[in-house]
Amino acid sequence: MVSSKDVAKHAGVSQTTVSRVLNTPERVKKPTLQKVMDAIEELNYIPDGNARSLVQRKTRTIALISGPLHNPFFSESTTAIINYANAQGFRTNVHFINDDNSEEVYHSVFENKVDGIILSSIYLDDPIFNKLEKSGIPFISFNRKHQSEKNYVEIDNRQAGYLAAMHLLDKGHENIVWIGGPLTVSTFKGRMEGFIQAMQDQQIAIPKERVIVTDTKKEELYETFLALQKSAERPTAICAATDAIAIRLMDFYISAGIRIPEDLSIIGIDNVELSRHASLDLTTVGMEDERGLGFLAVEKLFEMIFQKNKSCIQIKKSVRLFERNTTMKK
């Protein structure tokens, strides 16, 4: 059976250093930490987590409550969060939440003790926020925030919606349709407000049928696509609230024989990795920091867990346009 002594010898460090990596990784330099973690993986060493937890009064586990995996933003952020937690010697309990299972997910998270909670599923007026505060467990939200504006990491959503709309307007489009999700979510609300502000600044009328708030599931978006196809005046451009929505709509339109961008321009928001794929090459708006919101948020969560940061965290990252090949001049 592999021991911590074997790990130390394999990594070329002392047994004390291995102990520090397992118990207080924040006190170990990153190169040394990585060297020991690599040795643990190569030797398939399984530390006695229960014993460490008793000494530290920590579970060395965090909970991630994520949005649905059909959105590539959440699959990317989940990977980044798990990888970061692993490097700190922590496990991650991952929960994917939807309207049908939210109560069950939160019950499970509070029932099973964790050292921190990171979530991208909170609503503006979500009652779960009060329970999170009262739990005493360090927590942070990313991509979405509660109306209290406490402990969040997000992009500037109003700026994102504004830039996306202005890009289409600069291309000569006026018949632009906005398609986004429920306004109970700060992300969709902020981005829609930015879109509307850009249209108003350019004195472009916005008929109510050009601002579509819908469910982001495939079936609902397909119904939205069909309705737009039947409309008397079809849009020349679509401003999608997320890259996931934009990519789904592109699939519907291209399958119907409509060319992107020759017949219809589409822009998204988020700049997920998939949007950069050569077969999509989606024009989008997003932050320049490629580490992503999930990484930035979990980094702050661990500062809270290790008590390096007890202040209220409010991070809003600026964004820019990534012009690719799904938009063109009208």
N, C-alpha and C positions, 0 to 999 in steps of 0.2 A: 504493500500500500504506500502510495506517495505521501511524503511528509513535507512540512514547511522547510525542513532542513534540506531536502532534495531540491525544492524550488529555489532556495537561496544559493545552493551550489550551482545549479543550472543557469541562474541569472547572474552569477558572479557578484552577489551582494551578501551582506550578513543576514542571519536569521531575524535579527531585530528589525532590519529594513523590511523584510517580508511581513513581519507583524504590523509594522506601521502602515504598509500598503493596505493590509486587510482591515485595519481598525481605524486609522486616521489618514486616509489617502491625501487629504488636503494639505498635509504637512510634508509630503514627499514631492521632490522635484519631478516634473513631467517626464523627462527621459528615463529616470530610474523607475518611476511608476509604470511606464510602458514596458520596460525591460522585464519587470516582475510579472506584469499581467500576461506578457507573451509566454513567459516560462510556465505560468499557471495553466495557460491554455495548452501548450505543447505537452506538458506532463499529465494533463487532465486531472490536476489537483483539485480536490473538493474540500474546502475549508469547513471547519465546524461552525457553521453559521449560528446555530442555536446557542453555543457557548459564548460566541462574541456578542450576540444580542443581549444576553443576560448581563455581561460585564458593562456594556455600553448603554444599556437600556434603549437600544435602537434595533429596528428590524432590518436595517440596511435594504429597505424596499421602498420604492415610490410607486404611486398610482398615476397612470396616464389615462385620462378620460378624453377620448378623441372623437371627432366627427367621423362620418362614414368613409370607408375606403374607396368608394366609387369616385371620390374627389382626390386626384393625385397629390394635392397639397397635404392631405392628412397622411397618406402613405409615406411621403417624403419626411414629414415632421416626426412621424412615429419612429422611423429608422434613426434619425438624428438623435432623438431623445434617448432611445434605448442604448445606442452606442456610447453616448456621453455618460449615462448612468453606469454602464458596464465598466467604463474606464475608471469610475470612482469606486468600483467594488460593490455596486448596488444592483439589485434586481428591479425589474419594472413589471408591475401588474397592468396589463393593457386592457382597457374596456372601450368598445366602440358603441357609441350611444345614438339612439334615435328617439323619436317621440313616444314610441311604444314601450321602451325598456328603461327610460331614464330613472324612474323611481327604484327599480331593481338594481341598477348599476350603482347609484349613490348609496343605497343600503349596503351593498357588498363592500364598497370602499370604506365606509365608516365602521363596518363590522370587523373587517380584517385590518389590524393595526398597520399603519405605514408611517414613514418618516416625513413624507411630503406628497403633495398632490399637484399635478400639472394638468390643466384642462383647456380644451378648445371648444367647449360645448355650452358655455354659459349664455343665458339670455340677458337682455338689458335689465329686466325687472325680475330676474330669477330668484325665487325664494331660497334656493339652495345656498346662495351667497351668505346669508345669515348663519346657516348651519356650519358652513366652512369657517367663518370667523370664530364661532363659539367652540369649534372643535379643538382649537389650539394647535392644529397641524399646519405647518408652513404650506402655503398654496400660492399658485400663480396661474393666471389665464393667459393664453396667447391667441392671436388672430381675432378674438372676441373679447369684449369686456363688459363688466356690470356697470349699471348707471352710477354707482358710487365712485367709479373711476379709481379703484384700489387694486393694486397688484396685477398689472397687465403689461403685455408686450404686444404691440400691434404696428401695422404700417399706418401712415396718415391716409385713412380711407376716403376722406373728402377730397384730398389732393389727388388721390388715385382716380376717383370718378371724374374729377374735373379734367385731368390730363387726358384721360381716355376719350372724353367727349370732344375736347379741343382738337385732338389729333384728327378725328373724323370731320370736324367742322373745317379745319385747315385743308382737308382734302376736297372740300367743296360739297360735302354731304349736308343736307338739312333734314331730309326724311330719315331720321335716325330713331331706332327703337331701343329702349333700355329693357334688359331682361335680368331680373335679380330675384333673390330669395326673400323670405319673410322679414319684415321690418322690426320684428322683435329681436333681431340679431344686429348688434352694433356694426358689424362688417357691412352687411347689405344696406343698412340705413345710411351710414356715412357715405358709401360709394354712390348711392342713388342721389343723395343731397348734392354731392359734388357734380354729378352729371347734370342735374337740374340747374345748378348755379351757372355752369358753363353755357348752357343753352340760353338762359336768361341774360347773361352778360353779352351774348351775341344777338340778343333780341330775336331769338328763334322761338316761335310758338311751339308749345308742347301739348298736343291733344292727349287726353287721359289714356287713350288706347295705345299710345306710344311709350307709356311707362308701365311695364308688365311686372307684377310681383307674383311669383308662383312658387310651387315646390320645386326643388332642384333635382328630383328623381327623374330618371329617364322617361317614364311614362307621361309625367306632367309636362316635361319639356317638349315631348313629341306633340302633345295636344296644342301647345303654344305655337310650335312650328306650323302645324296644320291650319291653325286659325290665321296666322300671318299670310300663309299662302292663299287663303280664301279672301283676304281683305281687298277692298277696292283699290287701295293704293299701297302696294308693297314697299317695304323700306329698301333704301339703297345701302343702308349700313346698320349693323347691330352692335351695340355696346353691351357686352356681357359682364355681369358683376364678378365673375370668376373665370379663370382659364378653363376649369372643368365644364362650365356651362357653354363657353365658346366652342370647345372641342366637340362636345356633344352636338351642338347645333350645326357645326361644320359637317359632321357625319350625315345628319339629316338632309342638309341642302345638297351636298355633293352626290348623295345617293339618289336625289330627285333630279339630277342632271343640271344643277345650278352651279356655276363656276365661282370659285373663291380665288381672287377678289374681283374678277372681271364683271360678274353679275351682282355680287354682294360683298361688301367689306365687313369684316368681323374683327373686333378687338376684345381681348380679355383683360383680366387683372389678376396678378399673383406672380407671374413669371416663374411658373413651376418648371422643373427640368424637362418634362414632356413637351412643353410648348416650344422648346428649342430643337426638338427632333426635326430632322431635315424633311420628313414627309408632312409635317404640320407647319413648321416655321411661323408660328402664331405671333402676330403683333400683340403686345401686351404692356402692362404697366406693373412695375414691381420695385422692390428695393435692390440696391446694388450689392449689399452684403450677401454673398452666396451661402453663408452659413445657415440662413433661414430663421424664421421667428421661433420655431421649436427649439433650435439650438440656443438662441439667445435667452429664451425663457427658462430652459432647464439649467442653464448656467447660473441664472439669478436664483432659481429654486435652491440649488446646492449652497449658494452663499447664505440663504436663509436657514437651511438645515444646519450648517456649520456655524451659524450665528455671526457671520461676517457682515450681514446686512439685515438690520431690524427695521429699516425704514420702509415706508410705503413705496412700492415700485410702480412708476408710471413711465413707460418707454413708448414713444411714438416715432417710428422710423420714416424718414422722407423717402419719396419714390421718384422714379423717372420712367420715361418712355423707352421701350425696346421695340423699335420699328423693324418688322420683318416682312413677310410676304402675303399677309391676309388682308391688307388694306391698300387701296390705291385711289388716285384722284378720280372723281366722278366724271 
